[in-house]
Every structure is written in structure tokens, then in C-alpha cells.
Amino acid sequence: MSSYKVGVRAADTPGEWCLEVGPVITSPLEGFKQASSASSTMFSLRALFDFVWTIAGLNAWSPEAQSWRTVRDVNDRLLEAARDIYLERFPLVDYLLVGTPGVKEQKRSNRAKALKALEASRPFIAIVPLAAWSETREQASDHRLALTDFDGIPAFSCLSAEWQKALSENPFVVDAWRGGDRVLAVILATPCSPRLARLEKLRLVPVSAAWLPLDSAEQRWMELKLREEQRCFWKPLAFDSVSSRQLPDFWLEEGSRYAIPIAVRCEASRE
């Protein structure tokens, strides 16, 4: 995060962070509409996801984490992390909707946040899994984002160009979705009514069964192997770093003073 010139700083209250999204803006999330990977002072939507995921500890794994990697526990951690992240003077948790199936409290919370955003003419952010893949859904022929676990979350109208851009950012996104992996939709949207919102920006993030973000089939294979072997490890997230900057696929924690970087190499065949 040190690559951001003024975008991230410690808040006055210990344990909290502030995200300063550029110049003074009328809405706490408006700056994300203008942010890009070329900006050195503003978080993009991709970087915001990476930041929240890191603060929530969801880019790390240890055998003890197995007990709290359910959908509900993961979203509870996201919301807890969002309470300590501020966009200007507004806590992110006030504008973050998450998909938790069958939880009445979260459904009511999502509805209340969406309504609050509508009444204030402000955008909001949602992190929700895509529905299972189908050819029709991939083509987005009905111009609606197909989601699951969307209790209390408005439907999203999605322009074809924005959808295709999100699919093409990483070829692994489509491969993972077609293969049945969980793919998260990270959405910046403007509410149009209590039940409908206009998607402004979209990022699609494949995650493992343990909710670690994945960038490739090789990472998927290695992440599963490390978990099966009961190893402790974490995945570095790129935020808004340029694509030419190389990061290890994982850092292995073996109780020594220094973590061990792991880079996964593609093989012609793998058992």
C-alpha cells in the first residue's frame, strides 16, 4: 500500500484506516467511479476489494481457519473489517451489501442500506457470488446480473460492455465459472428504485472453497494442495500495482523468521 501517495493513512482512532478517494466529493463512493489503475492517489474497485479482503484476513489460511470459512462467517468478517475502513468520514460498512443466504438480519440490513443509498442519491458496493454458469448467463442476454445469495440486494442492470470487460480482465474468470468454482461479483452501483440498481463498475473474482482469491488454474491447484497438507500460508493481493510487477503466488508460513515465497509453474500434465 506504500505505492499510494496519499490514498491510505491510519485513522485517528487506533486500529482504523481511512481511504481518501481523491478530492472532496459529494458522495463517499463517487471517487471510485473515476478511479483507475493509473491513479496513485485513489483506490480502484479492485484495490478496495483487495484491501477489505486483507483486513478481514481472508487472503490467509491455517488449519484453524476451517471452522469459520462458512458463507455467514466470511461475510461477518467482511462487515467487521468494513467498520474500520472509512471513505472520507463515512464507514464503508454503511454502504456495503453482502450476500448471506437465509439470514433474516442480513436481508433486512441489505434492504436498509440500499434504501438509504436511494434516498441519499448515493452509490453502494455489493459483494455477491455469481449464480451457477450457463451459456445464457455468460451472454447476459437479459441485461441483468445473475447472482445467488442475494437476500435483500436489488437486482442490477448491467450494460453488455461493462459485463464483457469484467469477463475479459482475466481468462481464468470464465474458466473458473464454467468449471463450477465460486466467482464473486464486486459491484459499484447506483440505486434506481428499492428493487433495482444500475451497475457502474464490476470486478469478478474467483475464490477457492476457503474463499482465497485465485488468479489462475495453477494457483487453484496449489492452494488446494497446501490446504490438504495442513500448511499455513497467505496470498499477496495486487491492489492497483501494474501488471508487470511480479508477486509470489503464495507465501508459506513455516514457523521460521521469514515466510517462503511460492511461485507456481504451469506443467504439461499434473496428476
matplotlib code that plots the C-alpha trace (Angstrom):
import matplotlib.pyplot as plt

x = [0.0, 3.0, 2.7, -0.3, 0.9, -1.9, -4.6, -4.3, -3.5, -4.1, -7.2, -7.1, -8.6, -6.2, -7.0, -8.9, -8.0, -9.1, -9.3, -9.1, -10.6, -9.2, -10.6, -13.6, -16.7, -20.4, -20.8, -18.4, -18.2, -18.2, -14.5, -14.5, -16.3, -13.3, -10.5, -8.3, -5.2, -3.1, -4.1, -1.6, -4.0, -7.3, -8.3, -10.0, -12.8, -10.3, -8.0, -10.9, -11.8, -8.1, -7.9, -11.1, -10.1, -6.7, -8.1, -10.6, -7.8, -9.5, -6.3, -4.7, -5.2, -4.3, -5.9, -7.6, -9.5, -11.6, -14.2, -15.1, -14.9, -18.7, -20.6, -22.1, -18.8, -16.9, -19.5, -19.4, -15.7, -16.1, -18.6, -16.4, -13.5, -15.6, -16.4, -12.8, -12.5, -13.6, -14.4, -13.8, -15.9, -18.3, -17.6, -17.6, -20.0, -22.8, -22.6, -21.5, -24.1, -23.1, -24.9, -25.7, -28.4, -31.2, -30.1, -33.0, -30.9, -28.6, -31.5, -33.0, -29.6, -29.1, -32.5, -32.0, -28.6, -29.9, -32.9, -30.6, -28.4, -31.5, -32.8, -29.5, -28.8, -25.5, -24.0, -23.2, -21.0, -22.1, -20.1, -22.2, -21.5, -22.5, -25.2, -24.1, -22.8, -25.0, -24.5, -27.4, -25.9, -22.5, -24.0, -26.1, -28.8, -31.4, -29.0, -29.4, -26.5, -27.2, -26.4, -27.0, -27.4, -28.8, -31.3, -32.3, -30.0, -31.5, -31.3, -28.6, -29.0, -25.7, -24.6, -23.1, -19.8, -19.2, -20.0, -17.7, -15.0, -15.2, -15.2, -12.1, -9.9, -8.6, -9.3, -9.4, -12.6, -14.6, -12.8, -13.4, -17.1, -17.7, -15.9, -18.2, -16.0, -17.4, -16.9, -17.6, -19.1, -17.8, -20.2, -20.4, -24.0, -26.3, -29.8, -32.7, -35.5, -35.8, -35.5, -33.3, -29.8, -27.7, -24.3, -21.5, -18.4, -17.8, -15.0, -15.2, -13.1, -12.8, -12.2, -11.4, -13.6, -11.7, -12.5, -9.0, -8.9, -7.4, -5.8, -5.1, -5.7, -2.2, -3.0, -6.2, -4.2, -1.5, -4.0, -5.9, -2.7, -1.4, -4.7, -4.8, -1.3, -2.4, 0.1, -0.2, 0.0, -1.3, -1.8, -0.5, -3.1, -2.1, -4.3, -3.5, 0.0, 1.0, 0.7, 4.5, 5.2, 5.6, 4.2, 4.6, 1.6, 1.6, 3.8, 4.3, 4.5, 6.5, 7.2, 10.6, 11.5, 10.8, 7.9, 8.8, 7.6, 5.9, 5.7, 3.5, 4.8, 2.5, 3.1, 2.1, 0.3, -0.5, -1.8]
y = [0.0, 2.3, 2.8, 5.1, 8.6, 9.9, 7.4, 5.3, 6.5, 5.5, 7.0, 9.0, 6.0, 3.1, 0.1, 2.0, 3.0, 5.9, 5.7, 9.1, 8.9, 11.9, 15.4, 16.4, 14.7, 14.9, 11.1, 8.9, 6.4, 8.8, 8.7, 5.0, 5.9, 8.0, 5.8, 3.8, 1.7, 4.7, 6.7, 6.9, 8.6, 6.7, 3.1, 1.4, -1.1, -3.9, -2.4, -1.8, -5.5, -6.5, -4.1, -5.3, -8.9, -8.3, -6.5, -9.4, -11.9, -13.8, -13.9, -16.2, -19.8, -22.0, -25.3, -23.5, -21.3, -24.2, -23.7, -20.1, -20.3, -20.6, -18.1, -16.4, -16.3, -14.9, -12.1, -11.3, -10.8, -8.6, -6.4, -6.2, -5.1, -2.6, -0.9, 0.1, 1.4, 5.0, 6.7, 10.2, 10.4, 7.6, 4.0, 1.6, -0.8, 1.8, 1.2, -2.5, -5.1, -8.8, -11.9, -14.2, -16.8, -17.4, -14.8, -12.5, -9.9, -9.6, -9.4, -6.5, -4.8, -5.1, -3.6, -0.7, 0.2, 0.1, 2.3, 4.7, 5.0, 5.5, 8.3, 10.0, 9.5, 7.7, 4.6, 1.5, -1.6, -5.2, -8.4, -11.3, -14.7, -15.1, -17.7, -21.0, -20.7, -21.1, -20.0, -17.6, -16.1, -15.7, -13.8, -11.7, -11.7, -10.2, -7.4, -8.5, -9.7, -13.3, -13.6, -16.1, -15.4, -12.0, -11.7, -8.0, -6.9, -5.1, -6.5, -5.0, -3.8, -4.3, -2.9, -5.5, -3.6, -3.5, -7.2, -8.2, -6.0, -7.8, -11.2, -10.4, -8.9, -12.4, -15.5, -17.6, -15.9, -17.6, -20.9, -21.0, -20.0, -22.6, -25.2, -24.7, -22.6, -19.8, -16.4, -13.2, -10.1, -6.9, -4.2, -0.5, 0.5, 3.5, 2.7, 3.4, 2.0, -0.1, -3.3, -2.1, -0.6, 0.4, -1.3, 1.3, -0.8, -4.6, -6.8, -10.6, -12.6, -16.4, -17.7, -21.1, -23.2, -21.5, -18.1, -17.2, -15.2, -17.0, -15.8, -19.0, -22.7, -23.2, -21.2, -23.2, -26.4, -25.2, -23.6, -26.8, -28.8, -26.5, -26.8, -30.6, -30.7, -28.6, -25.8, -22.2, -19.7, -16.4, -14.9, -11.5, -9.3, -6.9, -3.8, -1.4, -2.5, -2.6, -6.0, -6.1, -6.2, -9.8, -11.1, -14.6, -16.8, -17.5, -17.0, -20.1, -19.7, -22.5, -21.1, -19.6, -16.0, -15.4, -16.5, -18.6, -17.3, -19.8, -19.3, -21.9, -23.1, -24.5, -28.1, -30.0, -32.6, -32.9, -35.8]
z = [0.0, 0.2, -3.6, -2.9, -2.4, -0.2, -0.6, 2.6, 6.0, 9.6, 11.1, 14.4, 16.2, 16.7, 14.5, 11.9, 8.4, 6.1, 2.4, 0.9, -2.6, -4.3, -4.0, -1.9, -3.4, -2.8, -2.2, -0.2, -3.1, -6.0, -6.3, -7.3, -10.5, -11.5, -10.1, -12.4, -12.1, -13.3, -10.3, -7.5, -5.1, -5.4, -4.8, -7.7, -7.1, -7.5, -4.8, -2.4, -2.6, -2.0, 0.9, 2.6, 2.0, 3.5, 6.6, 7.1, 6.9, 4.0, 1.9, 4.6, 5.6, 8.5, 9.6, 12.4, 9.8, 8.7, 11.4, 10.3, 6.5, 6.1, 4.0, 7.0, 8.9, 5.9, 5.5, 9.2, 8.9, 5.8, 7.6, 10.7, 8.5, 6.8, 10.1, 10.4, 6.8, 6.1, 2.8, 3.8, 7.1, 6.2, 7.4, 4.4, 6.3, 5.8, 2.0, 1.8, 1.0, 1.2, 0.1, 3.0, 2.3, 4.7, 7.3, 8.1, 9.9, 6.9, 4.5, 6.5, 6.7, 2.9, 2.3, 4.7, 3.2, -0.4, 0.7, 2.5, -0.6, -2.8, -0.5, -0.4, -4.1, -3.3, -4.8, -2.8, -3.0, -3.1, -2.9, -4.0, -5.7, -9.3, -10.0, -11.5, -15.0, -18.1, -21.6, -21.3, -18.2, -19.7, -22.6, -20.2, -22.8, -20.3, -19.2, -15.6, -13.4, -12.4, -8.7, -5.9, -2.1, -2.9, 0.0, 0.3, -2.5, -5.5, -9.0, -11.1, -14.7, -16.5, -19.8, -22.1, -22.5, -18.7, -18.4, -21.3, -19.8, -16.5, -18.1, -20.3, -17.5, -16.7, -18.8, -15.7, -14.6, -17.3, -16.9, -13.2, -13.6, -16.2, -14.1, -11.1, -8.9, -6.8, -8.5, -6.6, -8.2, -6.7, -7.7, -7.5, -8.3, -8.2, -6.9, -9.2, -7.0, -3.9, -6.1, -9.0, -9.2, -12.2, -12.2, -12.6, -12.2, -11.9, -10.9, -11.0, -8.5, -8.5, -5.0, -3.6, -1.3, 1.5, 0.0, -1.1, -4.3, -7.2, -10.5, -12.4, -12.6, -11.3, -8.2, -7.7, -7.8, -5.4, -2.9, -2.6, -2.2, 0.6, 2.4, 2.1, 3.6, 6.5, 5.7, 6.8, 4.0, 2.6, -0.8, -1.6, -3.3, -6.1, -5.3, -8.2, -8.9, -12.6, -14.3, -14.9, -11.2, -10.2, -6.9, -5.5, -5.8, -2.1, 1.0, 3.1, 6.9, 8.4, 11.8, 10.8, 10.9, 7.2, 5.0, 2.0, -1.4, -3.7, -7.5, -9.3, -12.7, -15.4, -16.3, -19.3, -17.2, -13.5, -11.5]

ax = plt.figure().add_subplot(projection="3d")
ax.plot(x, y, z, "-o")
ax.set_aspect("equal")
plt.show()
